């Protein structure tokens, strides 16, 4: 039913406000009723006590001469005047004077709800209601709130007091009562005020919440629209960001995600283009030379030359497929890295020796700058060998002829830093952040070196990420380039064995 966030938001807050006002109204009503009842009970208690004391004195003075019933009859006018006098200064109430058997001797006041409250001299006297008479006879808690089994139109508050002229025997009862609905008009007015206030507050709230929720929902609508465009492959849509709150942060994050998606889409496009190029070129070369040999277009004496080219292209194709397989296995978690302690300087020497022919072909001089003859690291040896080999391979490829490249191994900040430095064309500031991406080549014409696949640095970065290490590049375009990665410090296995023996 409520598909809109705006409707859900408005409905929830309206229900909260409505519920709050209902609870507040109930509490206020209960408090006012309790207060009114307590005040009336206190007044009626004072009236009955005072009236009882007055009658008690009069009866005591004449108790030997006349009975209590005779006393009331003889002093009827005086008692009625006394009731009227008290009534003027207190709440609207009525009084009953009854004998010890519950027979009503006198009633007065301005409450007309209770029909049996009749003057004694009319000859229509009656008995006090049994429920009320039972309360009057009680030793404690001589109070009652009741409609006397429906004899009254509404509930009344009754307070009773015994008349004991000599302090022992009860000769009669004083019963004062008043309606308990005197606060209805006040409560009615109060509830009307609360309802009107609630309506005005809800109206003001709707206006305020509309603008607030519109500000919250509007960016979400934009994000929904942009997300649909992204789903269709359009990554140029952006969300307008206003302010610096959480919604603005979400909008910025959404725009950053869009930029990232756009970048990944461009990378994917370049990946497909590059992989197609790198796979098609050697395959075309191999196919062309083999077809030439089969057709006889290539002379017999030149076949060995072209077979060497085919073999070279085959090896290049094999390296490319192997690199792609390595990346897939690392990213899928299928390649497990086993960390051991080994001498990384020795690994660097082995790689330099294996690259001797290529180093000599470019007339390069090599420097291995290690702080000591043996520096041990804790890592996967094959993975580290692959990283250093890729960095050395790039350094040789992109070094200027007759220059020097340097492999440095140093310990800093509880880490081993391994860097490969070479003099050459270097990398531009624009290309530097992208050199660890798949198939990325700073030379867009692919002219400096056509044997590379553009995966060496990406594989190195992927391995470093898997090992929990970092790799970064520094360069001055037209002059030099340095690529550095880190490893955990290891221990000399021989020393560890000797210590365990001791």
N, C-alpha and C positions, 0 to 999 in steps of 0.2 A: 504493500500500500504506500509506504513512505520510501520511495526510491531516491528522492532528493535529499542531499545532506542538509540543505536549508530547512526543509520541512521537518526533518528529524530534530534538528537543532532547536527550532522554534517550539515544536511540540514538547520536547523534553523540558525546556525552561518554563514554558507556560504551565505545565503540570506541576513543576516544582513550586512556582509562585502560588498557584491555586491551592496546592496542598499545604503550603506554609500558611496562607491566610485562613484556610479552614481550621488548621490546628490552632492558630492564634485566636480565631473567633471562639472556638470551643473553650480554650483556656480562659479567655476574658469573660465569657458567659458564666463559666463555673465559678470564677473568682468573685464576680459581681453578685451572683446568686448567694454564694456562701457568705459574703460580707453582709448583704442585705438581711439574710436569715439570722445571722449572729447578732446584728444590731437590734433587730426586732425582738429576738429572744431576750436580750439584755434589758430592753425597755419594758417588755411584758413582765419579766421577772421582778423588776423594780416596782412596777405598778401593783402586781399581786402582793408583793411583800408589804408595800406601803398601805394598800387598801386593807389587807388582812390585819395589819397592826392597828389601823384606825377602828375597824369593826371590833377587834378583840378588846380594845379598851372600853368601847361602849357596852359591849355585852358583859364584860367583867363587872362593870359598875351596876348593871341591872340584872345580872344572872339570877340573883336570889328572888327577884320580884317577878320577872317574866321569863318565858322560854325564848330560845334563839329565833324561832319563827315569829313570835309576837314582837320581838325587838325589831326585826326587819320590817314588819308591817307598820309599826308605830313610827319608825324613822325612815320610811320610804322616800319622802321628799328630800330629806337631808342627804340620804345616800345617793339619790339620783343627781342632786346638785354637785355632790362630791365627785361623782363619775364624770359629769360634764366639765368640772374644773380641771380634772386630770387630763381629760381628752383634749382640751384646748392646748395644753403644753406638751403633748406627746403625739405619737403616731395615731392615726385613725384606728380606734379599737372599740371593742365591746366587752362588757363585764357581766358575768353570771354570778349570783349568790345562791348557793344551794345548801340544803340542810345535810345532815350526816347520812341521810338515806338517798341522796341524789335528787331530791325534789327541788325544782327551781323555785326560788322564793322571789327573786328580783333579777331583772336583766336590763341593761342599759347600754348606751353608746350609739354609734351611727352605722354599725355593720348590719345590713338588712338581709344577709345571705342565710342566716340561721333562723328559720321560721319558728322553732320551738322557744326562742328566747322572748317570752312574753311577760308583761307586767303581772305581778301577783294579784292585784286588785281586780283584774278582768275576769278572774275565775276560770281561766283557761290554762292553768299551770300544768307543767309536764315534768318528766324526769330528764336528767342529764343523760346524754348518749352513753350506753354501757362502756364503750371503748374509752371514752373520755373520763368517765367516772372511775374506771379501774386505774387510770394514770393518776387521778387526783388522790386516790387512796394510797398510792405507793409511798414508801418511805423516802426514796431517792428518785432523781431524774423525773421530776414532775413536769415534763415537757412532751409535746406531741405535735407532729406535723401530719395532718391527715384531712381527707374530705368526709370523714365519718361515714364510710360505706356508701358514699354517693349522696348523702343528705345535703352536702354543700356543693355549690357549683364549681368550686376550685379548692385546692388545698389551703388549709389555714394553719397558723401556728398557735398552739394553745400552751399557756403556762398556768399552773395551779398552785394554790397555797392553802394549807389547812388553817382553820380558825380554832384555836385552843385557848379560851379565855383564862382558864386556871393553869395552863401549861401542861395538862395531862390529857384530858378528854377532848376529842374533836367534836365540835358541835355543828360544823358546816365547812363549806369550801368556797374559796374565791377563784373564779376561772376568768382569766383575761385572754382575749384572742384577737387576731387580726388576719387579714388575707395575706397569703404568701406571694401574691401576684402583683404586688405594688411596684415591683421593679420591671415588670413586663414592658411598659412604655419606654423606660430608659434603655432596656436591652434592645428593644425594637429599633430605637433611634441609633443606638450604638452599632447594631448589625447593619443598618442601612448605611451608616457612615463608613463602616469597614468595606461593605460591598462596593460603594461608589469609589472609595480610595483604591480598592483592588482593580476595578475596571480602568481607572485613570492610569494606575501604575502599569497595568498590562498593556494599555495602549502605548504609553511612553516606551515601555520595554520593547514592544514590537517594532517601533520606529528605530530605536537604538540598535536592537539585534539585527534588524534588516541590513543596516549599513555595515555592521561588524561582520555578519556572516557573508554578506556580498563581497566584502574585501577578502574574506577567507576563501570563499568558494570560487571567486573569479579566477585566481591563479590556477586552481585545480582544474577548472574548465579548460584553461589554456593548455595545461599539461596534458589533459586528456586528448585535446585536439592535436597537440604536437606528437603525442605517443602514437596516435593513429597514422599520422604522416610518416613517423619513423617505421611503423609496421609495413607501410607501403614502399619503403626504401628511400624516402625523402628525409635527409638528415640536416637540412638547412633551416628548419623551423626552430625558433627560440621563444622562450617565455619571458615576458617583460617583468622585471624585478623592481619592486618599490620598497623602501624602508630597509631595516636591518634586523627584523625579527625572524622567528623560526620559519615562517612562510617564505620570506626572502631567501633564507639559507637553503630551503628546499628548492626554490626556483633556481638559485645559483648552481646547486648540485645537479638539477635537471639539465640546465644548460651545459654544465661540464660533461655530464653523461652524453648529451647530444654531440658535443665536440669530440668526445672519445669514440662514440659510435661512428661519427663521420671519419675520424682518423683510422679506425679499424677497417671501415669499409674501403677507404683509399688503400690501406695496407693490403687488404684482401685482394683488391683489384690488381695492385702492383704484384702481389704474390702470384696470382694466376698468370699475369702477363710474363713475369720473370721465369716462373717455373716452366711455362710453355716455351719460352725462348731458350732456356738452358737445357731443356730436354730435346727440343726440336733441332737445335744447332748441331750437337754431336751426332744425333740420329740421322740427320740429313747428310752430314759429311760421311758417316760410315756407309749409309745406303748408296750415296753417289759413287764413292770409290769402289765399293764391291760390285755395283752394277757396271762400272767402267771396266773392271777386270773381267767380269763374266762376258761382257759384250766384245772384249778385245780392244776397247778404245785406249786402254793403258798398255803401253809396250811391256814385254816380259822383263826387260832389264830395269824398269822403274817400279815393278810391283813391290819389291822390298821396301822402297821408300814410302810408298803409299800405304803399305801394310803397317808400317810404324806409325803413320798418322792415324790409321784406323784403331790401332792398339792404344794410342794416346787418348783418342776421343772416347774409346771404350772405358779406359780407366777413369777419365773425367766423369763420364756418365755414371760409373759405379760409385765414385766418390759422392756425387750428388745424391744418388739414391740412398747411400749409406748415411749421409748426413740427415736426410729427411727421416730415415728410419730411427736414427739416434734421437732426433727431436721428438718424434712421436712417442718413443718408449719413455723418454724422460718426463714428458708432459702427462702421459698416462700413468706414471708411477711404476711402470714395468721394469725400469732399470734401477736396480738396487745399488746404493752406494755403501761400501764397507770401509769405514775409517780405520786406518792403521797409522803407526808412526813410521815415517821414512824421511830420507835426506832429500830435500827438494833441490839442493844445489847439484847433487848427483844427477837428478832428473834433468836439470837444465843442461848439464854437460852432455848427457846422452842425446838430447835433442839437437844441440849444436853440432855434434859429430855426425848425426844422421843427415843434417842439412848442409854438410861441408861442400858438396858439389855445387849446389845452388849459390852458396855464399861466395865460392871461388869464381863462379860464372859472372857475378856482378862486382867482383873485386872488392868485396866488403871486408872490413876488419871488425872483429867481434871482441867485446869486453864482457866478462862475467864478474860483476861487482857483488861479492858476498862478504858479509861482515866477518865470517869465519869459514873455514874449509867445509864444515858440515853444519847445516841448519835443518833441524828436524821439525816437521809439521805433522799434524794429525788430520788426515783427510783420506779420501779415496784416491789411491795412487794413479789408477788408470784415468780417472776423471781429470786430475790435476795435470797429468801428462798431456791429455787432449787439449786442455786450455792453453798451456804454455806452447804446445806445438802450433796451435792456431795463431797465437800472437806472434811467434817467431816467423811463421809462414807469411803473415801479413807484413811484418817488418822487412823481410827480405824482398817481397814483391814490390813494396812501395818506397824502398830506400833508393836514393840517388846513387848511381854507380860510383865506386871508389870512396864511399863514405863509411861511417862507422855506425853499428847499432849495438846497444848496451842492454844486457839483462842484469837487473839489480834485485838483490834479495836482502831485505833489512827487517829488523824487529823494531816495531814502534807501538806503544800503547797496548802491550800484551797481545799483539797480532803480528803475523809475518806478512810484510808487503812485498809482492813480487811485481816488478814492472819491466816492460819491454819498450826501449826508446830507439827511435830511428830518425835520421835526417832524410827529409824528402819533401813532397808537395804539401804534406799535412792535411788538415781537415778544416773546412770553413766553420765559423761560429754557427751558421744556419744548419749545417749538416751534423754537427757534433752531438746534439741530443738524440739523433736517429740512427747512429751507426750500429747500435745493438739490435736493430729491428731485422726481421727476416728479409733476405734478398736486397737489403739496402746497400747501395753503392754510391759513395759520394760523387764518383765520376759517372754522371748520368749517361754519357756516351759509351760507358763500359770500355773505355779505350786504354787505360793504363795497364790493365791486366785482364785478359779475357778468360783465363783459366779458372778464376774464382767463381764460386756460386753465390757469394753474398750471405753464406750461412755460418761461416766460421765464428764471427763475433757473436752472432745470435745463439749459437750452440754454447759458446763460452759463458754468455750471460745466463742462459737457462741452467747450466751446470752450477754456476755460482749461486743462483737462487735456490736450487735444490739442496746445496750444501749449507745454506744459510749465510753465505758470504756476499761481499759486495765487489763490484767491478766498475771502473769508471775510466774515462778518457780525457786527456789534456792535449792541446795542440796549438801551434802557432802556424797559421796558414802560410804556405810557401817556405816553411823552415823545418819544423820538426813535429813529431807526434809521440806521445807516451800513453800506454794503456797499463793500468795497475789493477791488481785484484788482491784480496786478502785471504789468509788461511789461519787456522788455529795453531798455536804453538804446540809442538809435540816433544817427546822425550827420545833420547837415544835408546833404541831397543837393546843394545848390548849392555848399556849401563843399567837398564831396568832389570835385565836378566841377572846381572851380577848382584844387584841389590837384593833381589828375591832369594838368591842362593845364600847370601850372608844372613 
